[in-house]
Amino acid sequence: MTPLFKKLNFKDEERICILNAPESFASEMESMSEVTEVLSDIPNQSGVPFVLAFAITQQELDHYSRVVTKCAGSDAKIWIAYPKKSSKKYKCEFDRDSGWNVLGDMGYEPVRMVAIDADWSALRFRRTEYIKTLTRGFAISEEGKKRTSG
C-alpha cells in the first residue's frame, strides 16, 4: 500500500475504482494493483468499497458524483479529487466550499480532506446516516442540515 492510500483510509479492500485519473497518478494505481484489484472504468456492478474519481469541471464533478454513488457500496469510501487553487497545471471550476450540490442532494456530506500532491486535493464523502456526529455548523444534505441546524 502507498502512503497516499493509507491517508485515504484504504483498509485491504478487495477492489477499488479510480476514475478519470490524470497521467501523474499512474504510478499510484500501478502500486495499488499489487495489493488489490484496481478498476479504472465505470464498473457495471455496485458494491465497490473504495472509489476515487478526479474532476476538474463542474460537469465532470456532477457526472462522477452520480457514477460513484451508484457503483459504491452502502458505506463505501468515496473520494472526489479536484485541483487545488494553487495548482499551476489545472484550473478548477469548483472548490472545497462550493459545487458539491449533487452529492448533497443524494444525502452525502464531506467528512475529510486530504492533499494528494502539489496539484490535487481530495474530499471524502459519506452518506449522512453513517456519520455519527456532525460537528460543523453547515451541511450540504437535507439530513445534514437538520442535524446541524444549518
MDAnalysis code that builds the backbone (N, CA, C; Angstrom):
import MDAnalysis as mda
import numpy as np

u = mda.Universe.empty(450, n_residues=150, atom_resindex=np.repeat(np.arange(150), 3), trajectory=True)
u.add_TopologyAttr("name", ["N", "CA", "C"] * 150)
u.add_TopologyAttr("resid", np.arange(1, 151))
u.add_TopologyAttr("resname", ["MET", "THR", "PRO", "LEU", "PHE", "LYS", "LYS", "LEU", "ASN", "PHE", "LYS", "ASP", "GLU", "GLU", "ARG", "ILE", "CYS", "ILE", "LEU", "ASN", "ALA", "PRO", "GLU", "SER", "PHE", "ALA", "SER", "GLU", "MET", "GLU", "SER", "MET", "SER", "GLU", "VAL", "THR", "GLU", "VAL", "LEU", "SER", "ASP", "ILE", "PRO", "ASN", "GLN", "SER", "GLY", "VAL", "PRO", "PHE", "VAL", "LEU", "ALA", "PHE", "ALA", "ILE", "THR", "GLN", "GLN", "GLU", "LEU", "ASP", "HIS", "TYR", "SER", "ARG", "VAL", "VAL", "THR", "LYS", "CYS", "ALA", "GLY", "SER", "ASP", "ALA", "LYS", "ILE", "TRP", "ILE", "ALA", "TYR", "PRO", "LYS", "LYS", "SER", "SER", "LYS", "LYS", "TYR", "LYS", "CYS", "GLU", "PHE", "ASP", "ARG", "ASP", "SER", "GLY", "TRP", "ASN", "VAL", "LEU", "GLY", "ASP", "MET", "GLY", "TYR", "GLU", "PRO", "VAL", "ARG", "MET", "VAL", "ALA", "ILE", "ASP", "ALA", "ASP", "TRP", "SER", "ALA", "LEU", "ARG", "PHE", "ARG", "ARG", "THR", "GLU", "TYR", "ILE", "LYS", "THR", "LEU", "THR", "ARG", "GLY", "PHE", "ALA", "ILE", "SER", "GLU", "GLU", "GLY", "LYS", "LYS", "ARG", "THR", "SER", "GLY"])
u.atoms.positions = np.array([
    [0.844, -1.183, 0.000],
    [0.000, 0.000, 0.000],
    [0.887, 1.244, 0.000],
    [0.437, 2.271, -0.681],
    [1.207, 3.507, -0.751],
    [0.848, 4.421, 0.424],
    [1.746, 5.341, 0.781],
    [1.425, 6.298, 1.849],
    [0.156, 7.105, 1.546],
    [-0.049, 7.457, 0.276],
    [-1.246, 8.210, -0.076],
    [-2.510, 7.407, 0.217],
    [-2.532, 6.149, -0.177],
    [-3.735, 5.349, 0.057],
    [-3.940, 5.051, 1.538],
    [-2.879, 5.080, 2.303],
    [-3.040, 4.986, 3.758],
    [-3.781, 6.230, 4.257],
    [-3.392, 7.424, 3.751],
    [-4.090, 8.668, 4.116],
    [-5.553, 8.637, 3.674],
    [-5.815, 7.943, 2.564],
    [-7.176, 7.849, 2.036],
    [-7.990, 6.733, 2.703],
    [-7.460, 6.187, 3.795],
    [-8.154, 5.168, 4.591],
    [-8.353, 3.835, 3.872],
    [-7.453, 3.483, 2.957],
    [-7.530, 2.160, 2.337],
    [-7.259, 1.125, 3.413],
    [-8.132, 0.104, 3.508],
    [-8.003, -0.929, 4.543],
    [-8.185, -2.318, 3.946],
    [-7.350, -2.695, 3.033],
    [-7.381, -4.041, 2.445],
    [-8.671, -4.359, 1.695],
    [-9.316, -3.354, 1.112],
    [-10.490, -3.629, 0.284],
    [-10.067, -4.512, -0.896],
    [-10.947, -5.438, -1.281],
    [-10.624, -6.387, -2.349],
    [-10.525, -5.735, -3.715],
    [-11.221, -4.619, -3.889],
    [-11.131, -3.890, -5.152],
    [-11.407, -2.427, -4.901],
    [-10.796, -1.620, -5.742],
    [-11.013, -0.182, -5.686],
    [-11.273, 0.300, -7.107],
    [-11.937, 1.423, -7.215],
    [-12.238, 2.003, -8.516],
    [-11.656, 3.410, -8.550],
    [-10.834, 3.681, -9.558],
    [-10.225, 5.001, -9.724],
    [-10.619, 5.505, -11.104],
    [-11.365, 6.597, -11.142],
    [-11.924, 7.107, -12.388],
    [-11.335, 8.453, -12.780],
    [-11.077, 8.592, -14.084],
    [-10.647, 9.865, -14.668],
    [-9.324, 10.359, -14.082],
    [-8.456, 9.446, -13.710],
    [-7.178, 9.825, -13.090],
    [-6.246, 10.478, -14.108],
    [-5.516, 11.500, -13.684],
    [-4.527, 12.107, -14.577],
    [-3.328, 11.168, -14.756],
    [-2.549, 11.409, -15.786],
    [-1.368, 10.577, -16.043],
    [-0.431, 10.544, -14.846],
    [-0.351, 11.643, -14.126],
    [0.555, 11.723, -12.975],
    [0.179, 10.745, -11.862],
    [-1.016, 10.166, -11.931],
    [-1.485, 9.241, -10.897],
    [-1.229, 7.779, -11.264],
    [-0.674, 7.538, -12.435],
    [-0.470, 6.168, -12.931],
    [0.393, 5.330, -11.996],
    [1.438, 5.910, -11.424],
    [2.316, 5.125, -10.543],
    [1.587, 4.701, -9.269],
    [0.704, 5.541, -8.740],
    [-0.102, 5.165, -7.569],
    [-1.007, 3.984, -7.912],
    [-1.625, 4.054, -9.074],
    [-2.526, 2.975, -9.494],
    [-1.751, 1.675, -9.697],
    [-0.579, 1.792, -10.293],
    [0.252, 0.608, -10.513],
    [0.669, -0.020, -9.185],
    [1.086, 0.811, -8.237],
    [1.474, 0.299, -6.919],
    [0.300, -0.378, -6.224],
    [-0.870, 0.219, -6.315],
    [-2.041, -0.362, -5.660],
    [-2.487, -1.656, -6.328],
    [-2.205, -1.813, -7.614],
    [-2.609, -3.045, -8.303],
    [-1.843, -4.262, -7.780],
    [-0.784, -4.023, -7.030],
    [-0.037, -5.122, -6.417],
    [-0.724, -5.647, -5.152],
    [-1.627, -4.842, -4.572],
    [-2.277, -5.249, -3.321],
    [-3.796, -5.423, -3.430],
    [-4.395, -4.935, -4.514],
    [-5.841, -5.047, -4.686],
    [-6.189, -4.948, -6.161],
    [-7.404, -5.324, -6.501],
    [-7.867, -5.150, -7.877],
    [-8.199, -3.678, -8.087],
    [-7.631, -3.076, -9.137],
    [-7.859, -1.667, -9.436],
    [-8.691, -1.570, -10.710],
    [-9.895, -1.043, -10.575],
    [-10.769, -0.813, -11.724],
    [-10.576, 0.622, -12.181],
    [-10.400, 0.830, -13.487],
    [-10.222, 2.194, -13.979],
    [-11.349, 2.614, -14.917],
    [-12.315, 1.742, -15.094],
    [-13.513, 2.062, -15.864],
    [-14.711, 1.990, -14.926],
    [-15.796, 2.602, -15.340],
    [-17.006, 2.572, -14.527],
    [-17.470, 1.123, -14.426],
    [-17.508, 0.573, -13.216],
    [-17.910, -0.830, -13.072],
    [-19.393, -1.019, -13.372],
    [-19.722, -2.196, -13.899],
    [-21.129, -2.468, -14.194],
    [-21.824, -3.132, -13.014],
    [-21.174, -3.148, -11.877],
    [-21.787, -3.700, -10.667],
    [-21.683, -2.665, -9.542],
    [-22.510, -2.831, -8.531],
    [-22.433, -1.942, -7.374],
    [-21.674, -2.660, -6.268],
    [-21.504, -1.994, -5.164],
    [-20.847, -2.612, -4.017],
    [-19.347, -2.417, -3.969],
    [-18.802, -1.521, -4.797],
    [-17.366, -1.253, -4.752],
    [-17.076, -0.530, -3.433],
    [-16.138, -1.035, -2.617],
    [-15.943, -0.477, -1.280],
    [-15.097, 0.796, -1.215],
    [-14.398, 1.131, -2.308],
    [-13.495, 2.285, -2.301],
    [-13.494, 2.878, -3.703],
    [-13.889, 4.153, -3.812],
    [-13.954, 4.810, -5.116],
    [-13.283, 6.174, -5.018],
    [-12.434, 6.460, -6.002],
    [-11.773, 7.760, -6.118],
    [-11.983, 8.250, -7.538],
    [-12.591, 9.417, -7.694],
    [-12.810, 9.998, -9.018],
    [-12.178, 11.382, -9.060],
    [-11.581, 11.705, -10.188],
    [-10.952, 13.005, -10.397],
    [-11.861, 13.862, -11.267],
    [-12.021, 15.142, -10.899],
    [-12.869, 16.054, -11.664],
    [-12.238, 17.440, -11.690],
    [-12.386, 18.115, -12.824],
    [-11.880, 19.481, -12.975],
    [-13.034, 20.441, -13.250],
    [-13.978, 20.021, -14.083],
    [-15.113, 20.875, -14.428],
    [-16.322, 20.522, -13.564],
    [-17.257, 21.447, -13.484],
    [-18.492, 21.178, -12.746],
    [-19.251, 20.024, -13.393],
    [-19.216, 19.947, -14.709],
    [-19.887, 18.851, -15.415],
    [-19.276, 17.503, -15.037],
    [-17.937, 17.431, -14.977],
    [-17.281, 16.189, -14.545],
    [-17.654, 15.852, -13.108],
    [-17.643, 16.854, -12.236],
    [-17.987, 16.623, -10.833],
    [-19.397, 16.058, -10.707],
    [-20.345, 16.670, -11.383],
    [-21.727, 16.199, -11.310],
    [-21.846, 14.781, -11.875],
    [-21.188, 14.529, -13.011],
    [-21.236, 13.202, -13.635],
    [-20.630, 12.139, -12.722],
    [-19.400, 12.366, -12.261],
    [-18.736, 11.353, -11.437],
    [-19.382, 11.210, -10.061],
    [-20.009, 12.266, -9.563],
    [-20.751, 12.143, -8.299],
    [-21.873, 11.124, -8.453],
    [-22.594, 11.202, -9.559],
    [-23.678, 10.241, -9.809],
    [-23.124, 8.838, -10.019],
    [-22.032, 8.743, -10.772],
    [-21.432, 7.437, -11.079],
    [-20.940, 6.750, -9.813],
    [-20.167, 7.468, -8.997],
    [-19.561, 6.809, -7.829],
    [-20.607, 6.394, -6.806],
    [-21.667, 7.164, -6.665],
    [-22.685, 6.778, -5.693],
    [-23.480, 5.563, -6.165],
    [-23.552, 5.340, -7.470],
    [-24.237, 4.150, -7.988],
    [-23.383, 2.899, -7.850],
    [-22.069, 3.024, -8.060],
    [-21.225, 1.819, -8.031],
    [-20.665, 1.533, -6.638],
    [-20.759, 2.481, -5.721],
    [-20.179, 2.303, -4.384],
    [-21.079, 1.458, -3.490],
    [-20.448, 0.806, -2.518],
    [-21.182, 0.061, -1.502],
    [-21.906, 1.014, -0.570],
    [-22.692, 0.477, 0.350],
    [-23.548, 1.303, 1.203],
    [-22.769, 2.312, 2.040],
    [-21.658, 1.925, 2.625],
    [-20.829, 2.873, 3.379],
    [-19.411, 2.859, 2.814],
    [-19.330, 2.940, 1.503],
    [-18.035, 2.908, 0.816],
    [-17.234, 4.172, 1.103],
    [-15.952, 4.060, 0.905],
    [-15.076, 5.230, 0.960],
    [-15.153, 5.897, -0.403],
    [-15.814, 7.038, -0.455],
    [-15.988, 7.785, -1.697],
    [-15.151, 9.049, -1.615],
    [-14.217, 9.168, -2.529],
    [-13.333, 10.325, -2.602],
    [-13.497, 11.000, -3.959],
    [-13.565, 12.318, -3.948],
    [-13.551, 13.103, -5.179],
    [-12.320, 13.999, -5.113],
    [-11.442, 13.834, -6.106],
    [-10.228, 14.644, -6.178],
    [-10.464, 15.808, -7.136],
    [-9.915, 16.950, -6.785],
    [-10.088, 18.154, -7.592],
    [-8.822, 18.997, -7.471],
    [-8.540, 19.839, -8.478],
    [-7.324, 20.654, -8.430],
    [-7.375, 21.706, -7.319],
    [-6.230, 21.868, -6.682],
    [-6.099, 22.916, -5.675],
    [-6.129, 24.281, -6.362],
    [-6.521, 25.297, -5.629],
    [-6.480, 26.658, -6.167],
    [-5.058, 27.052, -6.549],
    [-4.075, 26.495, -5.838],
    [-2.673, 26.840, -6.080],
    [-2.042, 26.060, -7.240],
    [-2.786, 25.151, -7.860],
    [-2.234, 24.349, -8.954],
    [-1.857, 25.229, -10.137],
    [-0.665, 24.987, -10.660],
    [-0.220, 25.707, -11.849],
    [-0.604, 24.950, -13.124],
    [-0.986, 23.672, -12.991],
    [-1.339, 22.842, -14.146],
    [-2.822, 22.877, -14.486],
    [-3.664, 23.038, -13.479],
    [-5.102, 22.886, -13.675],
    [-5.863, 24.094, -13.146],
    [-6.973, 24.400, -13.792],
    [-7.895, 25.433, -13.330],
    [-9.233, 24.751, -13.077],
    [-9.681, 24.793, -11.845],
    [-10.890, 24.077, -11.438],
    [-12.097, 25.014, -11.426],
    [-13.263, 24.483, -11.776],
    [-14.495, 25.271, -11.799],
    [-15.239, 25.279, -10.463],
    [-14.751, 24.547, -9.488],
    [-15.390, 24.490, -8.172],
    [-14.279, 24.431, -7.133],
    [-14.628, 24.473, -5.865],
    [-13.599, 24.409, -4.826],
    [-14.114, 23.634, -3.615],
    [-13.332, 23.652, -2.580],
    [-13.675, 22.899, -1.368],
    [-15.044, 23.278, -0.816],
    [-15.414, 24.537, -0.960],
    [-16.617, 25.043, -0.311],
    [-17.852, 25.133, -1.206],
    [-17.706, 24.947, -2.498],
    [-18.864, 25.096, -3.380],
    [-18.794, 24.135, -4.559],
    [-19.968, 23.813, -5.095],
    [-20.052, 22.968, -6.272],
    [-20.491, 21.542, -5.998],
    [-20.718, 21.202, -4.745],
    [-20.977, 19.812, -4.351],
    [-22.468, 19.495, -4.209],
    [-23.326, 20.289, -4.797],
    [-24.777, 20.145, -4.619],
    [-25.304, 18.771, -4.999],
    [-24.767, 18.168, -6.060],
    [-25.273, 16.858, -6.490],
    [-25.099, 15.832, -5.377],
    [-23.936, 15.828, -4.739],
    [-23.709, 14.884, -3.638],
    [-24.609, 15.210, -2.446],
    [-24.773, 16.484, -2.147],
    [-25.671, 16.877, -1.062],
    [-27.100, 16.444, -1.331],
    [-27.544, 16.613, -2.581],
    [-28.906, 16.210, -2.951],
    [-29.115, 14.705, -2.816],
    [-28.033, 13.936, -2.907],
    [-28.130, 12.478, -2.777],
    [-27.903, 12.011, -1.340],
    [-27.762, 12.965, -0.401],
    [-27.647, 12.602, 1.010],
    [-26.234, 12.371, 1.506],
    [-25.250, 12.960, 0.843],
    [-23.847, 12.802, 1.247],
    [-23.316, 14.092, 1.852],
    [-22.364, 13.940, 2.765],
    [-21.677, 15.068, 3.393],
    [-20.168, 14.855, 3.285],
    [-19.413, 15.945, 3.118],
    [-17.948, 15.813, 3.155],
    [-17.500, 15.569, 4.592],
    [-16.571, 14.631, 4.769],
    [-16.129, 14.297, 6.123],
    [-14.621, 14.415, 6.322],
    [-13.855, 14.469, 5.232],
    [-12.403, 14.521, 5.388],
    [-11.777, 15.069, 4.119],
    [-10.675, 15.796, 4.286],
    [-9.941, 16.320, 3.137],
    [-8.495, 15.867, 3.234],
    [-7.915, 15.483, 2.082],
    [-6.539, 15.000, 2.021],
    [-5.849, 15.644, 0.829],
    [-4.594, 16.035, 1.003],
    [-3.781, 16.505, -0.118],
    [-3.220, 15.285, -0.837],
    [-3.439, 15.209, -2.137],
    [-2.901, 14.102, -2.924],
    [-1.478, 14.414, -3.366],
    [-1.286, 15.603, -3.926],
    [0.045, 16.061, -4.335],
    [-0.007, 17.577, -4.459],
    [0.954, 18.177, -5.160],
    [1.006, 19.634, -5.275],
    [-0.189, 20.199, -6.040],
    [-0.815, 19.386, -6.881],
    [-1.911, 19.869, -7.718],
    [-3.307, 19.439, -7.273],
    [-3.417, 18.346, -6.544],
    [-4.723, 17.752, -6.260],
    [-5.001, 17.613, -4.764],
    [-6.250, 17.890, -4.397],
    [-6.794, 17.575, -3.070],
    [-7.946, 16.605, -3.284],
    [-8.345, 15.926, -2.230],
    [-9.497, 15.021, -2.327],
    [-10.389, 15.205, -1.110],
    [-11.687, 15.176, -1.350],
    [-12.686, 15.222, -0.283],
    [-13.360, 13.862, -0.194],
    [-13.477, 13.358, 1.029],
    [-14.211, 12.106, 1.235],
    [-15.652, 12.441, 1.590],
    [-16.565, 11.682, 1.026],
    [-17.992, 11.851, 1.284],
    [-18.571, 10.575, 1.865],
    [-19.519, 10.759, 2.787],
    [-20.258, 9.633, 3.379],
    [-21.738, 9.958, 3.365],
    [-22.547, 8.901, 3.275],
    [-23.988, 9.097, 3.431],
    [-24.219, 9.599, 4.852],
    [-25.091, 10.546, 4.987],
    [-25.318, 11.200, 6.275],
    [-25.698, 10.213, 7.372],
    [-26.455, 9.174, 7.043],
    [-26.878, 8.232, 8.091],
    [-25.719, 7.451, 8.694],
    [-24.555, 7.421, 8.037],
    [-23.393, 6.716, 8.581],
    [-22.471, 7.635, 9.391],
    [-22.783, 8.919, 9.429],
    [-21.965, 9.872, 10.181],
    [-22.537, 9.972, 11.591],
    [-21.742, 9.557, 12.584],
    [-22.239, 9.549, 13.966],
    [-22.501, 10.955, 14.477],
    [-21.525, 11.850, 14.279],
    [-21.649, 13.200, 14.803],
    [-21.248, 14.214, 13.746],
    [-22.127, 15.157, 13.467],
    [-21.793, 16.282, 12.592],
    [-21.456, 17.456, 13.502],
    [-20.203, 17.868, 13.506],
    [-19.771, 18.884, 14.461],
    [-19.689, 20.283, 13.875],
    [-19.783, 20.414, 12.576],
    [-19.679, 21.750, 11.977],
    [-21.053, 22.410, 11.927],
    [-21.080, 23.685, 11.623],
    [-22.322, 24.437, 11.637],
    [-23.011, 24.545, 10.297],
    [-22.570, 23.797, 9.289],
    [-23.203, 23.847, 7.976],
    [-23.280, 22.430, 7.414],
    [-24.126, 22.252, 6.409],
    [-24.253, 20.943, 5.768],
    [-24.733, 21.153, 4.342],
    [-24.533, 20.126, 3.487],
    [-24.989, 20.227, 2.101],
    [-26.177, 19.309, 1.811],
    [-26.452, 18.360, 2.699],
    [-27.592, 17.455, 2.504],
    [-28.746, 17.893, 3.402],
    [-29.959, 17.506, 3.040],
    [-31.123, 17.847, 3.870],
    [-31.000, 17.252, 5.265],
    [-30.617, 15.977, 5.344],
    [-30.455, 15.324, 6.654],
    [-29.370, 16.023, 7.466],
    [-28.266, 16.371, 6.809],
    [-27.185, 17.076, 7.495],
    [-27.634, 18.428, 8.017],
    [-28.443, 19.134, 7.233],
    [-28.952, 20.441, 7.661],
    [-29.852, 20.303, 8.887],
    [-30.644, 19.240, 8.936],
    [-31.495, 19.010, 10.108],
    [-30.645, 18.759, 11.352],
    [-29.557, 18.030, 11.170],
    [-28.715, 17.659, 12.311],
    [-27.795, 18.788, 12.767],
    [-27.516, 19.757, 11.892],
    [-26.620, 20.853, 12.276],
    [-27.361, 22.163, 12.482],
    [-28.638, 22.172, 12.201],
    [-29.443, 23.403, 12.244],
    [-28.877, 24.440, 11.295],
    [-28.250, 23.953, 10.194],
    [-27.678, 24.899, 9.245],
    [-27.913, 24.422, 7.899],
])
